[in-house]
Amino acid sequence: MNRELNTVNKKIQKLLDKRAHIDKDLEPLFIRKEELLDQEYVVICRENNITLEELVKMFKEKKEKEKYSNEKQIEE
């Protein structure tokens, strides 16, 4: 019984180590993905002649609309 428990614990530890390694490798990839997405947004804005100020304004207006519609749904 003790031997089987040791084997299971070793397997668990080995998998946890692999998981930590994968998480470590994934972190820079997620950061790079965010950077690339940000660059895409900038390119789209440039192609459509939208300034960042206009984009922020559009985003805020959309948020307000969503907030208003959510409040309206709650009231009903």
PASEBA-1860 file (N, C-alpha, C; in nm, 3 decimals):
! residues 76
1> MNRELNTV> 0.083/-0.119/0.000/0.000/0.000/0.000/0.088/0.126/0.000 ~ 0.187/0.129/0.084/0.276/0.245/0.094/0.351/0.268/-0.037 ~ 0.390/0.160/-0.102/0.463/0.172/-0.228/0.374/0.234/-0.337 ~ 0.249/0.190/-0.341/0.154/0.245/-0.439/0.129/0.393/-0.412 ~ 0.118/0.429/-0.287/0.097/0.570/-0.250/0.217/0.654/-0.294 ~ 0.336/0.604/-0.273/0.457/0.675/-0.317/0.458/0.692/-0.469 ~ 0.419/0.588/-0.540/0.414/0.594/-0.687/0.316/0.701/-0.732 ~ 0.199/0.701/-0.671/0.096/0.800/-0.706/0.145/0.941/-0.675
9> NKKIQKLL> 0.207/0.959/-0.560/0.259/1.091/-0.523/0.367/1.138/-0.620 ~ 0.453/1.047/-0.664/0.557/1.083/-0.761/0.497/1.123/-0.894 ~ 0.394/1.049/-0.938/0.327/1.084/-1.063/0.260/1.220/-1.053 ~ 0.196/1.244/-0.941/0.131/1.374/-0.919/0.234/1.486/-0.924 ~ 0.346/1.467/-0.856/0.450/1.568/-0.853/0.508/1.592/-0.992 ~ 0.527/1.483/-1.067/0.580/1.494/-1.202/0.484/1.575/-1.290 ~ 0.355/1.547/-1.280/0.256/1.621/-1.358/0.247/1.767/-1.315 ~ 0.257/1.791/-1.187/0.255/1.930/-1.138/0.376/2.008/-1.189
17> DKRAHIDK> 0.491/1.941/-1.196/0.611/2.005/-1.250/0.593/2.037/-1.398 ~ 0.535/1.943/-1.472/0.508/1.968/-1.615/0.412/2.085/-1.630 ~ 0.310/2.087/-1.546/0.210/2.195/-1.550/0.276/2.330/-1.523 ~ 0.365/2.335/-1.426/0.435/2.459/-1.394/0.521/2.503/-1.512 ~ 0.584/2.407/-1.576/0.668/2.439/-1.693/0.582/2.492/-1.808 ~ 0.468/2.430/-1.830/0.377/2.475/-1.935/0.326/2.615/-1.904 ~ 0.286/2.639/-1.780/0.240/2.773/-1.740/0.349/2.877/-1.763 ~ 0.471/2.839/-1.731/0.584/2.931/-1.750/0.604/2.962/-1.898
25> DLEPLFIR> 0.588/2.861/-1.983/0.603/2.881/-2.128/0.484/2.959/-2.187 ~ 0.367/2.941/-2.130/0.248/3.007/-2.182/0.244/3.157/-2.152 ~ 0.296/3.197/-2.039/0.287/3.337/-1.997/0.340/3.434/-2.101 ~ 0.461/3.416/-2.153/0.508/3.511/-2.255/0.425/3.505/-2.383 ~ 0.369/3.388/-2.413/0.286/3.377/-2.532/0.157/3.458/-2.517 ~ 0.098/3.454/-2.400/-0.023/3.533/-2.376/0.007/3.682/-2.383 ~ 0.122/3.721/-2.330/0.161/3.862/-2.336/0.181/3.905/-2.481 ~ 0.248/3.822/-2.559/0.271/3.853/-2.701/0.139/3.859/-2.777
33> KEELLDQE> 0.048/3.771/-2.744/-0.084/3.772/-2.808/-0.154/3.905/-2.783 ~ -0.150/3.953/-2.661/-0.211/4.082/-2.628/-0.146/4.195/-2.706 ~ -0.014/4.192/-2.717/0.057/4.295/-2.793/0.014/4.293/-2.939 ~ 0.004/4.174/-2.996/-0.037/4.163/-3.136/-0.181/4.208/-3.157 ~ -0.268/4.177/-3.063/-0.406/4.223/-3.072/-0.412/4.375/-3.067 ~ -0.334/4.433/-2.979/-0.329/4.579/-2.970/-0.282/4.640/-3.102 ~ -0.183/4.579/-3.163/-0.133/4.627/-3.291/-0.241/4.615/-3.399 ~ -0.318/4.508/-3.394/-0.427/4.490/-3.489/-0.530/4.601/-3.476
41> YVVICREN> -0.562/4.637/-3.351/-0.659/4.744/-3.329/-0.609/4.875/-3.388 ~ -0.481/4.901/-3.370/-0.422/5.024/-3.423/-0.428/5.024/-3.575 ~ -0.397/4.912/-3.637/-0.401/4.902/-3.783/-0.543/4.924/-3.834 ~ -0.640/4.862/-3.769/-0.779/4.878/-3.810/-0.822/5.023/-3.797 ~ -0.783/5.086/-3.688/-0.818/5.228/-3.668/-0.755/5.314/-3.777 ~ -0.632/5.288/-3.810/-0.564/5.366/-3.914/-0.631/5.346/-4.050 ~ -0.665/5.222/-4.081/-0.730/5.193/-4.209/-0.865/5.264/-4.220 ~ -0.933/5.279/-4.109/-1.065/5.341/-4.108/-1.061/5.487/-4.066
49> NITLEELV> -0.942/5.543/-4.057/-0.924/5.683/-4.018/-0.994/5.717/-3.887 ~ -0.975/5.630/-3.790/-1.033/5.652/-3.657/-0.920/5.684/-3.561 ~ -0.934/5.794/-3.488/-0.832/5.828/-3.389/-0.857/5.749/-3.262 ~ -0.757/5.743/-3.178/-0.774/5.672/-3.052/-0.880/5.738/-2.965 ~ -0.888/5.870/-2.972/-0.989/5.942/-2.895/-1.129/5.902/-2.940 ~ -1.146/5.891/-3.071/-1.275/5.850/-3.124/-1.309/5.706/-3.083 ~ -1.207/5.623/-3.084/-1.227/5.484/-3.045/-1.268/5.476/-2.898 ~ -1.201/5.550/-2.813/-1.235/5.551/-2.671/-1.377/5.603/-2.652
57> KMFKEKKE> -1.413/5.708/-2.725/-1.548/5.763/-2.716/-1.652/5.660/-2.759 ~ -1.625/5.589/-2.869/-1.717/5.486/-2.916/-1.730/5.374/-2.812 ~ -1.620/5.338/-2.752/-1.621/5.233/-2.651/-1.705/5.275/-2.530 ~ -1.686/5.399/-2.485/-1.761/5.449/-2.370/-1.910/5.455/-2.400 ~ -1.944/5.499/-2.520/-2.085/5.507/-2.560/-2.147/5.367/-2.561 ~ -2.073/5.271/-2.611/-2.124/5.134/-2.616/-2.145/5.081/-2.475 ~ -2.050/5.109/-2.386/-2.061/5.066/-2.246/-2.186/5.126/-2.182 ~ -2.209/5.255/-2.207/-2.325/5.323/-2.151/-2.454/5.261/-2.202
65> KEKYSNEK> -2.459/5.230/-2.331/-2.577/5.167/-2.389/-2.602/5.032/-2.325 ~ -2.497/4.953/-2.308/-2.509/4.822/-2.246/-2.555/4.836/-2.102 ~ -2.499/4.931/-2.032/-2.537/4.954/-1.892/-2.683/4.993/-1.884 ~ -2.725/5.084/-1.972/-2.864/5.129/-1.974/-2.958/5.013/-2.006 ~ -2.923/4.930/-2.105/-3.010/4.819/-2.142/-3.015/4.715/-2.031 ~ -2.904/4.693/-1.962/-2.903/4.599/-1.849/-2.989/4.650/-1.735 ~ -2.982/4.780/-1.707/-3.065/4.837/-1.600/-3.213/4.828/-1.638 ~ -3.241/4.849/-1.764/-3.379/4.842/-1.811/-3.432/4.701/-1.798
73> QIEE> -3.351/4.601/-1.830/-3.392/4.462/-1.817/-3.416/4.424/-1.673 ~ -3.335/4.475/-1.585/-3.350/4.445/-1.442/-3.482/4.502/-1.390 ~ -3.518/4.620/-1.435/-3.641/4.684/-1.392/-3.764/4.603/-1.436 ~ -3.756/4.540/-1.552/-3.870/4.464/-1.605/-3.881/4.335/-1.538
END
